[in-house]
Amino acid sequence: FEALAAASLCGFTQLMTGARPIWQQPPSTSQRVYFANHRSHGDFLTLWASLPPALRKTTRPVAGADYWQASRLRRYIGERVFNSVLIPRNLSRNQPNPIDLMSDALTAGDSLIIFPEGTRNLGDELLPFKSGIYHLAQAFPQVEFVPVWIENLGRVMPKGAFIPVPLLCTLIFGEALRIHEDESRQDFLLRSRTALLNLAPLN
């Protein structure tokens, strides 16, 4: 049933957003962390739905636990359909560290979808990256990090909207990168953020 629900959600998402993936390199079965700009609650579903079906099976979106555990239905979809890595936003001693949760998924061989800005960005500029993407790259230097620019989804699903606005949404998958040996946190964050910015269409 979960596979049918996932296929139905993907089909609905592609129909409503007109999501069109553009790959600068062919899709790969290599273990990857897809990192994208974040403008809408629909970002991770649109990105996940744009992956080839074989890749979706091993790719887990990283999402806020507070939202996806707010009801029984959301919990079922988040945990059973998307197989999300649910991250607590308000950290305490009783909650697991988000980096540990993501590391466990990568150790198990899964790929991830993350949003290194850390929160939805309703402005025009890309926010500075949080350090989590660096810690993952440092701990898993063999994993490829793929920038993905999501264009127009903030207009398709603006804040507070329940019905999508019919606009074409484009996802540009850039070239994979890996952390360099002895690369500093500041340098990696700048390099990965620049790689993502370079995919943004010129206005």
VEXLOGU-765137 format. One record per residue (C-alpha): residue number from 1; residue in three letters; chain; x negated, y negated, z. Coordinates in steps of 0.5 Angstrom, whole numbers, plus 500, padded with zeros to 3 digits. Layout:
N
nr = NUM; rest = ALA; kette = A; X = X; Y = Y; Z = Z $
...
This chain:
203
nr = 1; rest = PHE; kette = A; X = 500; Y = 500; Z = 500 $
nr = 2; rest = GLU; kette = A; X = 494; Y = 495; Z = 502 $
nr = 3; rest = ALA; kette = A; X = 491; Y = 496; Z = 495 $
nr = 4; rest = LEU; kette = A; X = 498; Y = 495; Z = 491 $
nr = 5; rest = ALA; kette = A; X = 499; Y = 488; Z = 496 $
nr = 6; rest = ALA; kette = A; X = 492; Y = 486; Z = 494 $
nr = 7; rest = ALA; kette = A; X = 493; Y = 487; Z = 487 $
nr = 8; rest = SER; kette = A; X = 500; Y = 483; Z = 487 $
nr = 9; rest = LEU; kette = A; X = 497; Y = 477; Z = 491 $
nr = 10; rest = CYS; kette = A; X = 491; Y = 477; Z = 486 $
nr = 11; rest = GLY; kette = A; X = 496; Y = 477; Z = 480 $
nr = 12; rest = PHE; kette = A; X = 501; Y = 472; Z = 484 $
nr = 13; rest = THR; kette = A; X = 495; Y = 467; Z = 485 $
nr = 14; rest = GLN; kette = A; X = 492; Y = 468; Z = 478 $
nr = 15; rest = LEU; kette = A; X = 499; Y = 466; Z = 475 $
nr = 16; rest = MET; kette = A; X = 500; Y = 460; Z = 480 $
nr = 17; rest = THR; kette = A; X = 493; Y = 457; Z = 479 $
nr = 18; rest = GLY; kette = A; X = 491; Y = 459; Z = 472 $
nr = 19; rest = ALA; kette = A; X = 484; Y = 461; Z = 475 $
nr = 20; rest = ARG; kette = A; X = 479; Y = 461; Z = 470 $
nr = 21; rest = PRO; kette = A; X = 472; Y = 464; Z = 472 $
nr = 22; rest = ILE; kette = A; X = 466; Y = 462; Z = 468 $
nr = 23; rest = TRP; kette = A; X = 460; Y = 466; Z = 470 $
nr = 24; rest = GLN; kette = A; X = 453; Y = 463; Z = 468 $
nr = 25; rest = GLN; kette = A; X = 450; Y = 470; Z = 469 $
nr = 26; rest = PRO; kette = A; X = 454; Y = 477; Z = 468 $
nr = 27; rest = PRO; kette = A; X = 458; Y = 479; Z = 475 $
nr = 28; rest = SER; kette = A; X = 453; Y = 484; Z = 478 $
nr = 29; rest = THR; kette = A; X = 455; Y = 490; Z = 483 $
nr = 30; rest = SER; kette = A; X = 449; Y = 487; Z = 487 $
nr = 31; rest = GLN; kette = A; X = 450; Y = 486; Z = 494 $
nr = 32; rest = ARG; kette = A; X = 452; Y = 478; Z = 495 $
nr = 33; rest = VAL; kette = A; X = 454; Y = 472; Z = 499 $
nr = 34; rest = TYR; kette = A; X = 458; Y = 468; Z = 495 $
nr = 35; rest = PHE; kette = A; X = 458; Y = 461; Z = 497 $
nr = 36; rest = ALA; kette = A; X = 463; Y = 455; Z = 495 $
nr = 37; rest = ASN; kette = A; X = 466; Y = 448; Z = 496 $
nr = 38; rest = HIS; kette = A; X = 472; Y = 448; Z = 501 $
nr = 39; rest = ARG; kette = A; X = 478; Y = 444; Z = 499 $
nr = 40; rest = SER; kette = A; X = 484; Y = 448; Z = 500 $
nr = 41; rest = HIS; kette = A; X = 487; Y = 454; Z = 504 $
nr = 42; rest = GLY; kette = A; X = 487; Y = 458; Z = 498 $
nr = 43; rest = ASP; kette = A; X = 480; Y = 457; Z = 496 $
nr = 44; rest = PHE; kette = A; X = 478; Y = 464; Z = 499 $
nr = 45; rest = LEU; kette = A; X = 484; Y = 468; Z = 496 $
nr = 46; rest = THR; kette = A; X = 483; Y = 464; Z = 489 $
nr = 47; rest = LEU; kette = A; X = 475; Y = 466; Z = 489 $
nr = 48; rest = TRP; kette = A; X = 477; Y = 473; Z = 491 $
nr = 49; rest = ALA; kette = A; X = 482; Y = 474; Z = 486 $
nr = 50; rest = SER; kette = A; X = 477; Y = 472; Z = 481 $
nr = 51; rest = LEU; kette = A; X = 472; Y = 477; Z = 482 $
nr = 52; rest = PRO; kette = A; X = 473; Y = 484; Z = 478 $
nr = 53; rest = PRO; kette = A; X = 477; Y = 489; Z = 481 $
nr = 54; rest = ALA; kette = A; X = 471; Y = 493; Z = 483 $
nr = 55; rest = LEU; kette = A; X = 467; Y = 488; Z = 486 $
nr = 56; rest = ARG; kette = A; X = 473; Y = 486; Z = 490 $
nr = 57; rest = LYS; kette = A; X = 473; Y = 492; Z = 494 $
nr = 58; rest = THR; kette = A; X = 466; Y = 491; Z = 497 $
nr = 59; rest = THR; kette = A; X = 467; Y = 483; Z = 498 $
nr = 60; rest = ARG; kette = A; X = 470; Y = 481; Z = 504 $
nr = 61; rest = PRO; kette = A; X = 472; Y = 473; Z = 505 $
nr = 62; rest = VAL; kette = A; X = 470; Y = 470; Z = 512 $
nr = 63; rest = ALA; kette = A; X = 476; Y = 466; Z = 515 $
nr = 64; rest = GLY; kette = A; X = 478; Y = 463; Z = 521 $
nr = 65; rest = ALA; kette = A; X = 481; Y = 468; Z = 526 $
nr = 66; rest = ASP; kette = A; X = 486; Y = 463; Z = 529 $
nr = 67; rest = TYR; kette = A; X = 490; Y = 462; Z = 522 $
nr = 68; rest = TRP; kette = A; X = 490; Y = 469; Z = 520 $
nr = 69; rest = GLN; kette = A; X = 491; Y = 472; Z = 527 $
nr = 70; rest = ALA; kette = A; X = 497; Y = 467; Z = 528 $
nr = 71; rest = SER; kette = A; X = 502; Y = 472; Z = 526 $
nr = 72; rest = ARG; kette = A; X = 503; Y = 479; Z = 525 $
nr = 73; rest = LEU; kette = A; X = 504; Y = 478; Z = 518 $
nr = 74; rest = ARG; kette = A; X = 498; Y = 474; Z = 517 $
nr = 75; rest = ARG; kette = A; X = 494; Y = 479; Z = 521 $
nr = 76; rest = TYR; kette = A; X = 496; Y = 485; Z = 517 $
nr = 77; rest = ILE; kette = A; X = 494; Y = 481; Z = 510 $
nr = 78; rest = GLY; kette = A; X = 488; Y = 478; Z = 513 $
nr = 79; rest = GLU; kette = A; X = 485; Y = 485; Z = 516 $
nr = 80; rest = ARG; kette = A; X = 488; Y = 490; Z = 512 $
nr = 81; rest = VAL; kette = A; X = 489; Y = 487; Z = 505 $
nr = 82; rest = PHE; kette = A; X = 483; Y = 482; Z = 505 $
nr = 83; rest = ASN; kette = A; X = 479; Y = 486; Z = 510 $
nr = 84; rest = SER; kette = A; X = 477; Y = 479; Z = 512 $
nr = 85; rest = VAL; kette = A; X = 471; Y = 478; Z = 517 $
nr = 86; rest = LEU; kette = A; X = 475; Y = 474; Z = 522 $
nr = 87; rest = ILE; kette = A; X = 471; Y = 468; Z = 525 $
nr = 88; rest = PRO; kette = A; X = 473; Y = 465; Z = 532 $
nr = 89; rest = ARG; kette = A; X = 473; Y = 457; Z = 531 $
nr = 90; rest = ASN; kette = A; X = 472; Y = 456; Z = 539 $
nr = 91; rest = LEU; kette = A; X = 466; Y = 460; Z = 541 $
nr = 92; rest = SER; kette = A; X = 466; Y = 462; Z = 548 $
nr = 93; rest = ARG; kette = A; X = 462; Y = 467; Z = 552 $
nr = 94; rest = ASN; kette = A; X = 468; Y = 472; Z = 551 $
nr = 95; rest = GLN; kette = A; X = 468; Y = 472; Z = 543 $
nr = 96; rest = PRO; kette = A; X = 463; Y = 475; Z = 538 $
nr = 97; rest = ASN; kette = A; X = 458; Y = 470; Z = 535 $
nr = 98; rest = PRO; kette = A; X = 460; Y = 469; Z = 528 $
nr = 99; rest = ILE; kette = A; X = 453; Y = 470; Z = 525 $
nr = 100; rest = ASP; kette = A; X = 453; Y = 477; Z = 528 $
nr = 101; rest = LEU; kette = A; X = 460; Y = 479; Z = 525 $
nr = 102; rest = MET; kette = A; X = 458; Y = 477; Z = 518 $
nr = 103; rest = SER; kette = A; X = 451; Y = 480; Z = 519 $
nr = 104; rest = ASP; kette = A; X = 455; Y = 487; Z = 521 $
nr = 105; rest = ALA; kette = A; X = 459; Y = 486; Z = 515 $
nr = 106; rest = LEU; kette = A; X = 452; Y = 485; Z = 511 $
nr = 107; rest = THR; kette = A; X = 449; Y = 491; Z = 514 $
nr = 108; rest = ALA; kette = A; X = 455; Y = 496; Z = 512 $
nr = 109; rest = GLY; kette = A; X = 453; Y = 494; Z = 505 $
nr = 110; rest = ASP; kette = A; X = 459; Y = 489; Z = 504 $
nr = 111; rest = SER; kette = A; X = 459; Y = 482; Z = 500 $
nr = 112; rest = LEU; kette = A; X = 461; Y = 476; Z = 503 $
nr = 113; rest = ILE; kette = A; X = 465; Y = 470; Z = 501 $
nr = 114; rest = ILE; kette = A; X = 463; Y = 464; Z = 505 $
nr = 115; rest = PHE; kette = A; X = 464; Y = 456; Z = 506 $
nr = 116; rest = PRO; kette = A; X = 458; Y = 453; Z = 508 $
nr = 117; rest = GLU; kette = A; X = 461; Y = 446; Z = 509 $
nr = 118; rest = GLY; kette = A; X = 464; Y = 450; Z = 515 $
nr = 119; rest = THR; kette = A; X = 471; Y = 446; Z = 514 $
nr = 120; rest = ARG; kette = A; X = 476; Y = 444; Z = 509 $
nr = 121; rest = ASN; kette = A; X = 473; Y = 438; Z = 506 $
nr = 122; rest = LEU; kette = A; X = 479; Y = 433; Z = 503 $
nr = 123; rest = GLY; kette = A; X = 474; Y = 428; Z = 501 $
nr = 124; rest = ASP; kette = A; X = 470; Y = 427; Z = 494 $
nr = 125; rest = GLU; kette = A; X = 463; Y = 429; Z = 497 $
nr = 126; rest = LEU; kette = A; X = 460; Y = 436; Z = 499 $
nr = 127; rest = LEU; kette = A; X = 459; Y = 436; Z = 506 $
nr = 128; rest = PRO; kette = A; X = 452; Y = 438; Z = 509 $
nr = 129; rest = PHE; kette = A; X = 452; Y = 445; Z = 510 $
nr = 130; rest = LYS; kette = A; X = 452; Y = 449; Z = 517 $
nr = 131; rest = SER; kette = A; X = 446; Y = 453; Z = 518 $
nr = 132; rest = GLY; kette = A; X = 450; Y = 459; Z = 518 $
nr = 133; rest = ILE; kette = A; X = 448; Y = 461; Z = 511 $
nr = 134; rest = TYR; kette = A; X = 440; Y = 460; Z = 512 $
nr = 135; rest = HIS; kette = A; X = 441; Y = 465; Z = 518 $
nr = 136; rest = LEU; kette = A; X = 444; Y = 470; Z = 514 $
nr = 137; rest = ALA; kette = A; X = 439; Y = 469; Z = 508 $
nr = 138; rest = GLN; kette = A; X = 433; Y = 469; Z = 513 $
nr = 139; rest = ALA; kette = A; X = 436; Y = 476; Z = 516 $
nr = 140; rest = PHE; kette = A; X = 438; Y = 479; Z = 509 $
nr = 141; rest = PRO; kette = A; X = 432; Y = 476; Z = 504 $
nr = 142; rest = GLN; kette = A; X = 434; Y = 482; Z = 499 $
nr = 143; rest = VAL; kette = A; X = 441; Y = 479; Z = 499 $
nr = 144; rest = GLU; kette = A; X = 443; Y = 475; Z = 493 $
nr = 145; rest = PHE; kette = A; X = 447; Y = 468; Z = 494 $
nr = 146; rest = VAL; kette = A; X = 451; Y = 466; Z = 489 $
nr = 147; rest = PRO; kette = A; X = 454; Y = 459; Z = 489 $
nr = 148; rest = VAL; kette = A; X = 461; Y = 458; Z = 486 $
nr = 149; rest = TRP; kette = A; X = 464; Y = 451; Z = 485 $
nr = 150; rest = ILE; kette = A; X = 472; Y = 451; Z = 485 $
nr = 151; rest = GLU; kette = A; X = 475; Y = 446; Z = 481 $
nr = 152; rest = ASN; kette = A; X = 482; Y = 443; Z = 482 $
nr = 153; rest = LEU; kette = A; X = 484; Y = 448; Z = 487 $
nr = 154; rest = GLY; kette = A; X = 485; Y = 442; Z = 492 $
nr = 155; rest = ARG; kette = A; X = 490; Y = 439; Z = 487 $
nr = 156; rest = VAL; kette = A; X = 494; Y = 445; Z = 485 $
nr = 157; rest = MET; kette = A; X = 495; Y = 447; Z = 493 $
nr = 158; rest = PRO; kette = A; X = 494; Y = 440; Z = 496 $
nr = 159; rest = LYS; kette = A; X = 494; Y = 439; Z = 504 $
nr = 160; rest = GLY; kette = A; X = 501; Y = 441; Z = 507 $
nr = 161; rest = ALA; kette = A; X = 504; Y = 444; Z = 500 $
nr = 162; rest = PHE; kette = A; X = 508; Y = 450; Z = 500 $
nr = 163; rest = ILE; kette = A; X = 509; Y = 450; Z = 492 $
nr = 164; rest = PRO; kette = A; X = 503; Y = 450; Z = 488 $
nr = 165; rest = VAL; kette = A; X = 502; Y = 444; Z = 483 $
nr = 166; rest = PRO; kette = A; X = 501; Y = 447; Z = 476 $
nr = 167; rest = LEU; kette = A; X = 494; Y = 445; Z = 474 $
nr = 168; rest = LEU; kette = A; X = 488; Y = 450; Z = 471 $
nr = 169; rest = CYS; kette = A; X = 483; Y = 452; Z = 476 $
nr = 170; rest = THR; kette = A; X = 476; Y = 453; Z = 474 $
nr = 171; rest = LEU; kette = A; X = 471; Y = 457; Z = 478 $
nr = 172; rest = ILE; kette = A; X = 464; Y = 457; Z = 476 $
nr = 173; rest = PHE; kette = A; X = 459; Y = 462; Z = 478 $
nr = 174; rest = GLY; kette = A; X = 452; Y = 460; Z = 478 $
nr = 175; rest = GLU; kette = A; X = 446; Y = 463; Z = 478 $
nr = 176; rest = ALA; kette = A; X = 444; Y = 468; Z = 484 $
nr = 177; rest = LEU; kette = A; X = 438; Y = 465; Z = 489 $
nr = 178; rest = ARG; kette = A; X = 435; Y = 468; Z = 494 $
nr = 179; rest = ILE; kette = A; X = 431; Y = 465; Z = 500 $
nr = 180; rest = HIS; kette = A; X = 423; Y = 464; Z = 499 $
nr = 181; rest = GLU; kette = A; X = 418; Y = 467; Z = 504 $
nr = 182; rest = ASP; kette = A; X = 417; Y = 462; Z = 509 $
nr = 183; rest = GLU; kette = A; X = 422; Y = 457; Z = 507 $
nr = 184; rest = SER; kette = A; X = 425; Y = 453; Z = 512 $
nr = 185; rest = ARG; kette = A; X = 432; Y = 452; Z = 514 $
nr = 186; rest = GLN; kette = A; X = 432; Y = 445; Z = 511 $
nr = 187; rest = ASP; kette = A; X = 429; Y = 447; Z = 505 $
nr = 188; rest = PHE; kette = A; X = 434; Y = 453; Z = 504 $
nr = 189; rest = LEU; kette = A; X = 440; Y = 449; Z = 506 $
nr = 190; rest = LEU; kette = A; X = 438; Y = 443; Z = 501 $
nr = 191; rest = ARG; kette = A; X = 436; Y = 448; Z = 495 $
nr = 192; rest = SER; kette = A; X = 443; Y = 452; Z = 496 $
nr = 193; rest = ARG; kette = A; X = 447; Y = 446; Z = 497 $
nr = 194; rest = THR; kette = A; X = 444; Y = 443; Z = 490 $
nr = 195; rest = ALA; kette = A; X = 445; Y = 449; Z = 487 $
nr = 196; rest = LEU; kette = A; X = 452; Y = 448; Z = 488 $
nr = 197; rest = LEU; kette = A; X = 453; Y = 441; Z = 487 $
nr = 198; rest = ASN; kette = A; X = 450; Y = 442; Z = 480 $
nr = 199; rest = LEU; kette = A; X = 456; Y = 446; Z = 478 $
nr = 200; rest = ALA; kette = A; X = 461; Y = 441; Z = 479 $
nr = 201; rest = PRO; kette = A; X = 463; Y = 438; Z = 472 $
nr = 202; rest = LEU; kette = A; X = 462; Y = 431; Z = 471 $
nr = 203; rest = ASN; kette = A; X = 467; Y = 426; Z = 472 $
